[in-house]
Amino acid sequence: MECNFTKAGDKYELTLERTFAHPPEKVWRALTESELLNQWFPCEVTGSWEVGGDLKFRFLHGEDAGLTEEDLIGKVLTADAPNLLEFTWGKYQYKIELAAHEDGCHFLFTEINPNISEGARSAAGWEMCIENIALIINGAQIAMFAFDKFKEKFAHYSKKFEPTMGPQEGPPEGYVPPEE
């Protein structure tokens, strides 16, 4: 699994692909059912996963410091179970495409990001989240967010993205990771 970050019009597109050994229906459940979603997503999500549904995002460890109320709301744009889910979260847009593939499914995650300097941070975080989706659908315990692991992934993606995208911003100023 490797993220790519490219210019897409006046914004930037982060993509990540992987194959799961489960059908799209099982992966879809991890994306949209609260008890599964809230295990792997970076914050608690409430709302309806139906087109036009309002979403609210709530961080549990102060990661939302400096964010406005607008940064913590979203809307479902597309919910075509079990193939396509599109939604907004603040100023970001997300698309998750699932397609049957051999004995499982192909998973394509796309983040449309307005900030050129956030690619490495997004890539590191989303890669960890998607690794947890794999654990959840396999019935395993999720890996707790390990800040050292995040920093390793961030360093990898900074090195990959900086030659074309410039300096990459890490966690928000003053962020202190929760105790593990």
N, C-alpha and C positions, 0 to 999 in steps of 0.2 A: 504494500500500500504506500503510495507516494503522492503527495499533493503537488499541483501545479498552480501557478498564479500568473495570469496574463491580463493585458489591457483589453477591455471590452467596451468600446465606445468611450464615454467619459467616466466609466467606472472600471473596476477590476474584478476579475472572476477567479475564484479559487475552486478548483475541482479535485475530487478524490474518488477513486474507483476501487472496488474490490468485489470479490465473488463470495457469496455465502453458500454454505452447503444446506440451505433450507429454501423452501419455496417462497415466492414473493409474499404470500398471505401471512406467513409467520413473521417475516421481517416487518411487514406493514403494521402488525400488532405492536411491535416494539417501538414503532414510530408514533403511534396514535393512541394507545391505551395508557392512561395516566400512571397506573401502577408499574408499568414497564418503562415508559418514557422518562418518568422522574428518577429512574435509577441511573440512566446514562446521560441525560441532557445536562448541560452545565448549570441549570437552575430549575426551580419548580415551574411548571407550565400549567396554567388553568385556562379553560375555555373549550369551545366546541370545534372539532376538526371537520367541520362542514364548510363548504364554500360560503364565504362572507362571515364566518365565525370570528368573534373577537378572541384574542389570546392575551394573557397577562403573564409576564415573566417575573419571578421573584427569586432573588439571590438569598442564600441562607447564611453567608459568612462575610457580609460587607463588601462583596465584589462590586456592588452597585454604587459605591461611593462616587459621587460626581455625576451620576447619570440622572437625566430628567425623567419625568413621568412618561414623556413621549418615547424615550429610549426603552421603556419597559412594556410596551404594548405592541401588538401585531394583529395581523388579519390573515385568515386562510384564503388564498387565491384560487387554488385548485386542490381537489381531494378526489382523485379518481382511483379508488381502491381496486387492486393493490399495486397500481402501476406508477402513479404520479402524485406527489404531494408538493405544493408550493405555498409558501407563507412569508410574511414579513415579520421582522423583529426590529423595531425602531427603524433605523435608516438602512438596514440590510434586508436583502431578499434571499430566500433559500429555495432550492429545488432539489427534490430527491426522486430519482427515477429508478424503478425496479423492473427488471425484465427476466422472465424465466430463462434459465441457462443450464443446460444439461440436467443434473440432479438438484440444482439449487436456483440461485438468482444472481444476476449482475446488479450491482448497486452503484449508482452514480450520484454523488453529492456535489452540489454547486452552491457557492455563496457568492452573491453579487455584492461587492464591497465598495463604498465610495472612497476609501482611504488607501492610497498606494503604500503607506507605511505600516499597514496592519496585516499584511499577508502572512508573515512568519508566525505572528502570534495566533492568528486564526488557524493556520495549518496545524500548528502544534496542538492546540486545544481540540480541534475537531477530529484530528487523528486519534487522540486519546478517547474521545467520546465514541467514535465508531469502533474502536477496539472493544469498548464495553458493550456495544450492541451485540457483537459477536459472542461475547461471554454470556450475555443474557439469553440470547436465543439458543445457546447450547446448554442452558440450565446451570451455568457456573456462577460463582460469586463475582461481582464486578470488582475491578481493580480500583481502589480508592485513588483520588487525584493525588498524585505524588509530584510535588513542586519540582523536585530534582529531575524527574523524568520529563516534565514540561520544559524545563530549562535546556535539557539535552536536545529535545526536538526543536525548540525555538532556535537554538544555535545552528542546528542542521539546516533549517529552512531559511534562516537569515543568510547563511553562506550561499545557499542556492538562489535566493531571490535578489539579494543586494546588487549583484552585477547589472541587472536590468531594471530593477525597481527602486534602487537607492536604499538608504538606511531604514531598518525595520524597528518599530517600537515594541518594547516588551510589555509586561503587565503594567496596568495604570500606575502612575506615580503614587507612592505610599501604600501600595497593595501589600498586605501581609497575609501569606497563605494560612489557612486554618491548620490547627495542629492535627497531625495524622494519628 
